[in-house]
Amino acid sequence: MNWKKIGLVLVILIAVEIFYISSIVPPTIGPEGNRIIPIAYHFIIFTLFSFFLYLATYTKEPDESYWFVIVFSTLYAISDELHQLFVPFRTCTLFDVVIDFAGIVFGLILFAIIYEEKLKYAN
């Protein structure tokens, strides 16, 4: 199995996991609830999503892949928030989309760093 196929499988699994977690009615934690964990989850899961989506779609023209990953991942983040409008006790927030977008960009930066290191040691 090549890296593109592995990336595609992981992206699909992550997308399903995001949808599943968004479908769960959250436990009541009150106003003093910990907001750091959901923020970290949004950032990390979309870092992984964009990283593996870029791995799955990488071409010899990386600019095209970057833009595809940014647009597709952001649209998925928005659709995830809209999906939460239909889940009891869930909300749709722009803040979560912003955190998701930060994770998307970080995932691409992480991929670029790893790819550059791979090229450095390949030569």
C-alpha positions as CSV (number, residue, x, y, z in Angstrom):
1,M,0.0,0.0,0.0
2,N,1.5,3.4,-0.9
3,W,1.5,6.5,1.1
4,K,-1.4,8.2,-0.8
5,K,-3.7,5.3,-0.1
6,I,-2.7,5.3,3.6
7,G,-3.4,9.0,3.7
8,L,-6.8,8.6,2.1
9,V,-7.8,5.8,4.5
10,L,-6.7,7.9,7.5
11,V,-8.6,11.0,6.2
12,I,-11.8,8.9,5.8
13,L,-11.4,7.5,9.3
14,I,-10.7,10.9,10.8
15,A,-13.8,12.4,9.0
16,V,-16.0,9.6,10.3
17,E,-14.6,10.1,13.8
18,I,-15.2,13.9,13.6
19,F,-18.8,13.3,12.5
20,Y,-19.3,10.7,15.3
21,I,-17.9,12.9,18.1
22,S,-20.1,15.8,16.8
23,S,-23.2,13.6,17.0
24,I,-22.7,12.8,20.7
25,V,-24.8,14.8,23.1
26,P,-22.2,16.3,25.5
27,P,-22.5,15.7,29.3
28,T,-23.6,18.6,31.3
29,I,-20.5,20.2,32.7
30,G,-21.8,23.5,33.8
31,P,-20.3,27.0,33.4
32,E,-17.0,26.0,35.1
33,G,-16.3,23.3,32.5
34,N,-12.9,22.9,31.0
35,R,-12.8,24.6,27.6
36,I,-9.2,23.7,26.9
37,I,-9.9,20.1,26.0
38,P,-12.4,20.9,23.2
39,I,-10.1,23.6,21.8
40,A,-7.2,21.2,21.8
41,Y,-9.4,18.5,20.2
42,H,-10.5,20.8,17.4
43,F,-6.9,21.9,16.7
44,I,-5.3,18.4,16.8
45,I,-8.0,16.6,14.8
46,F,-7.9,19.1,12.0
47,T,-4.1,19.1,12.0
48,L,-4.3,15.4,11.4
49,F,-7.1,15.7,8.9
50,S,-5.2,18.3,6.7
51,F,-1.9,16.5,7.1
52,F,-3.3,13.2,5.8
53,L,-5.5,14.8,3.2
54,Y,-2.4,16.6,1.8
55,L,-0.5,13.2,1.9
56,A,-3.4,11.7,-0.1
57,T,-3.6,14.5,-2.6
58,Y,0.0,15.6,-3.0
59,T,1.1,16.2,-6.6
60,K,4.2,17.5,-8.3
61,E,2.4,20.9,-8.2
62,P,2.2,21.4,-4.5
63,D,0.4,24.7,-4.7
64,E,-2.7,23.1,-6.2
65,S,-2.7,20.5,-3.4
66,Y,-2.3,23.2,-0.7
67,W,-5.3,25.1,-1.9
68,F,-7.4,22.0,-2.3
69,V,-6.6,20.9,1.3
70,I,-7.3,24.4,2.7
71,V,-10.6,24.7,0.9
72,F,-11.8,21.1,1.5
73,S,-10.8,21.0,5.1
74,T,-12.3,24.3,5.9
75,L,-15.6,23.3,4.2
76,Y,-15.6,20.1,6.2
77,A,-15.0,22.1,9.4
78,I,-17.9,24.4,8.5
79,S,-20.2,21.4,7.7
80,D,-19.2,19.8,11.0
81,E,-20.3,23.0,12.9
82,L,-23.6,23.2,10.9
83,H,-24.2,19.5,11.7
84,Q,-24.0,20.3,15.4
85,L,-27.1,22.6,15.0
86,F,-29.1,19.4,14.8
87,V,-27.6,17.7,17.8
88,P,-29.3,18.5,21.1
89,F,-27.1,20.7,23.4
90,R,-24.5,21.3,20.7
91,T,-23.8,24.7,19.2
92,C,-22.4,26.0,15.9
93,T,-19.6,28.5,16.6
94,L,-17.3,30.5,14.4
95,F,-14.7,30.2,17.1
96,D,-14.5,26.4,16.6
97,V,-14.1,26.9,12.8
98,V,-11.2,29.4,13.5
99,I,-9.5,26.8,15.7
100,D,-10.1,24.1,13.0
101,F,-8.6,26.5,10.4
102,A,-5.5,27.0,12.6
103,G,-5.1,23.2,12.9
104,I,-5.5,22.9,9.1
105,V,-2.7,25.4,8.5
106,F,-0.5,23.8,11.1
107,G,-1.0,20.4,9.5
108,L,0.2,21.8,6.2
109,I,3.2,23.4,7.8
110,L,4.0,20.2,9.6
111,F,3.8,18.3,6.3
112,A,6.1,20.8,4.6
113,I,8.7,20.5,7.5
114,I,8.6,16.7,7.4
115,Y,8.8,16.7,3.6
116,E,11.8,19.1,3.6
117,E,13.6,17.0,6.1
118,K,13.0,13.9,4.0
119,L,14.4,15.7,0.9
120,K,17.4,16.8,2.9
121,Y,18.3,13.2,4.0
122,A,17.4,11.7,0.6
123,N,20.2,13.7,-1.2
